[in-house]
Amino acid sequence: MPASLTAYYIAPADAIELLRADHDRIRKLFADFERHLEKGARDKAEETAQRICRDVMIHSRVEEEIFYPETRAALDNADLVKEAKVEHALANYLIGQVASGSLADAKFAARVRVLAACMQRHMREEDDVMFVRARSTGLDMGEIGARIAARKHDLQIEMDLVEDRNGDRRARGPSRLTVASGWRRAS
């Protein structure tokens, strides 16, 4: 029996606007993590930390696979892309520790906060410098955005993310994210 294919339509979107929307969502998740901790909602804080890991990983992947290669040649300063990739590597290291941890570890919240500081700096640099320069290159941000949106969709499916009725994303089942060799669902 032949495999069935599911087609989906991804509306055109500006690449920079998609990436900035990711930045806004990631910033909100870090704020939510702190709010949950302050309220003593440990389960919600841990769940939010896992969502931070997933969102940052998906965001980093689409930047490295699509946005950075497209803009590297067009930018007058390729060091911006090199620096961003180093920041992603640092974030991935921290994500590995956060994704495999819990609030039972005394350093868990500190790791999330260091990840937040790393990501805040990275996102600010992209928002204020890289995206401004990329916009002035004349690259087709609509076409790049369509590829980013499609790849994000594929990565979300690959990570088994689903959306609930409120539009909140969560992983199906009780699995935890692992990043030892990239990332995948843990058994």
C-alpha positions as CSV (number, residue, x, y, z in Angstrom):
1,M,0.0,0.0,0.0
2,P,1.5,3.4,-1.0
3,A,2.3,5.9,1.8
4,S,0.0,8.8,2.0
5,L,1.3,12.3,1.7
6,T,-0.2,15.3,3.5
7,A,0.3,18.6,1.8
8,Y,0.1,21.8,3.7
9,Y,0.2,25.5,2.7
10,I,2.5,27.9,4.4
11,A,1.5,31.5,3.9
12,P,4.2,33.8,2.7
13,A,5.8,35.6,5.5
14,D,8.7,38.0,5.9
15,A,11.8,36.1,7.2
16,I,12.8,38.9,9.6
17,E,9.3,39.3,11.0
18,L,9.1,35.5,11.6
19,L,12.4,35.5,13.4
20,R,11.5,38.6,15.5
21,A,8.2,36.9,16.4
22,D,10.3,33.9,17.7
23,H,12.4,36.3,19.7
24,D,9.3,37.8,21.3
25,R,7.9,34.4,22.1
26,I,11.2,33.2,23.6
27,R,11.4,36.4,25.7
28,K,7.9,35.8,27.0
29,L,8.7,32.2,27.9
30,F,11.7,33.3,30.0
31,A,9.4,35.8,31.8
32,D,6.8,33.0,32.3
33,F,9.5,30.8,33.8
34,E,10.4,33.5,36.3
35,R,6.8,34.1,37.1
36,H,6.1,30.4,37.7
37,L,9.1,30.2,40.0
38,E,7.9,33.3,42.0
39,K,4.5,31.7,42.4
40,G,6.0,28.4,43.5
41,A,4.5,26.6,40.5
42,R,7.5,24.2,40.0
43,D,5.8,21.9,37.5
44,K,4.8,24.9,35.3
45,A,8.3,26.3,35.6
46,E,9.8,23.0,34.5
47,E,7.3,22.7,31.6
48,T,8.1,26.2,30.5
49,A,11.8,25.5,30.6
50,Q,11.3,22.5,28.3
51,R,9.3,24.8,25.9
52,I,12.1,27.3,26.0
53,C,14.5,24.6,25.0
54,R,12.3,23.4,22.1
55,D,11.6,26.9,20.8
56,V,15.2,28.0,21.0
57,M,16.4,24.8,19.2
58,I,13.8,25.2,16.4
59,H,14.6,28.9,16.0
60,S,18.4,28.2,15.9
61,R,18.0,25.4,13.4
62,V,16.0,27.6,10.9
63,E,18.5,30.4,11.3
64,E,21.5,28.1,10.7
65,E,19.9,26.1,7.9
66,I,18.2,28.9,6.0
67,F,18.6,32.5,7.2
68,Y,22.4,32.6,7.9
69,P,23.5,31.0,4.7
70,E,21.3,33.3,2.7
71,T,22.5,36.5,4.4
72,R,26.1,35.6,4.9
73,A,27.2,36.4,1.4
74,A,25.0,39.5,1.2
75,L,26.1,41.0,4.4
76,D,29.2,43.2,4.4
77,N,30.2,41.7,7.8
78,A,30.2,37.9,7.8
79,D,31.6,38.0,11.3
80,L,28.0,38.7,12.5
81,V,27.0,35.2,11.3
82,K,30.1,33.5,12.8
83,E,29.4,35.2,16.2
84,A,25.7,34.2,16.0
85,K,26.7,30.5,15.4
86,V,29.0,30.6,18.4
87,E,26.1,32.0,20.5
88,H,23.9,29.1,19.3
89,A,26.6,26.6,20.3
90,L,26.7,28.1,23.8
91,A,22.8,28.1,23.9
92,N,22.8,24.4,22.8
93,Y,25.2,23.5,25.6
94,L,23.0,25.1,28.2
95,I,19.8,23.6,26.6
96,G,21.4,20.2,27.0
97,Q,21.7,20.8,30.7
98,V,18.3,22.4,31.1
99,A,16.5,19.8,29.0
100,S,17.9,16.9,31.0
101,G,17.4,18.6,34.4
102,S,14.7,19.6,36.8
103,L,14.1,22.0,39.7
104,A,15.3,19.2,42.0
105,D,18.8,20.2,40.9
106,A,19.9,23.4,42.8
107,K,21.5,24.8,39.6
108,F,18.5,24.3,37.3
109,A,17.1,27.8,37.7
110,A,20.6,29.3,37.4
111,R,21.1,27.4,34.1
112,V,17.8,28.7,32.7
113,R,18.8,32.2,33.8
114,V,22.2,32.0,32.1
115,L,20.5,30.7,29.0
116,A,18.1,33.7,29.1
117,A,21.0,36.1,29.4
118,C,22.8,34.4,26.5
119,M,19.7,34.5,24.4
120,Q,18.7,38.1,25.3
121,R,22.1,39.3,24.1
122,H,21.9,37.1,20.9
123,M,18.4,38.3,20.1
124,R,19.2,42.0,20.7
125,E,22.3,41.7,18.4
126,E,20.1,40.1,15.7
127,D,17.2,42.6,16.1
128,D,19.4,45.7,16.2
129,V,22.2,44.8,13.8
130,M,21.9,41.7,11.7
131,F,18.3,42.0,10.7
132,V,18.7,45.7,9.9
133,R,21.7,44.9,7.6
134,A,20.0,41.9,6.1
135,R,16.9,44.0,5.2
136,S,19.1,46.4,3.3
137,T,20.7,43.7,1.1
138,G,17.7,43.4,-1.2
139,L,17.3,39.6,-0.5
140,D,13.8,38.3,-1.0
141,M,12.7,38.1,2.6
142,G,9.3,36.7,1.6
143,E,10.8,33.7,-0.2
144,I,13.2,33.1,2.6
145,G,10.4,33.5,5.1
146,A,8.3,30.9,3.3
147,R,11.2,28.4,3.6
148,I,11.7,29.2,7.2
149,A,8.0,28.7,8.0
150,A,7.9,25.4,6.2
151,R,11.1,24.2,8.0
152,K,9.7,25.3,11.3
153,H,6.6,23.3,10.6
154,D,8.6,20.2,9.7
155,L,10.8,20.6,12.9
156,Q,7.7,20.9,15.1
157,I,6.3,17.7,13.6
158,E,9.6,16.0,14.0
159,M,9.7,17.0,17.6
160,D,6.1,15.8,18.0
161,L,4.7,19.1,19.0
162,V,1.0,19.6,19.0
163,E,-1.2,22.7,19.6
164,D,-4.0,22.6,22.2
165,R,-7.2,24.5,21.8
166,N,-5.7,27.7,23.4
167,G,-2.9,27.7,20.8
168,D,-0.4,26.6,23.4
169,R,2.2,24.2,22.1
170,R,3.3,21.2,24.0
171,A,5.0,17.9,23.3
172,R,2.7,14.8,23.1
173,G,3.2,12.5,26.0
174,P,5.6,12.7,28.9
175,S,8.8,12.5,26.9
176,R,11.7,14.9,27.6
177,L,13.9,16.6,25.1
178,T,17.4,15.3,24.7
179,V,20.2,17.0,22.9
180,A,23.2,14.7,23.2
181,S,23.5,14.2,19.4
182,G,21.4,17.1,18.1
183,W,18.0,16.6,19.5
184,R,15.3,14.0,19.6
185,R,12.5,12.7,21.8
186,A,13.7,10.6,24.7
187,S,12.2,7.1,25.1
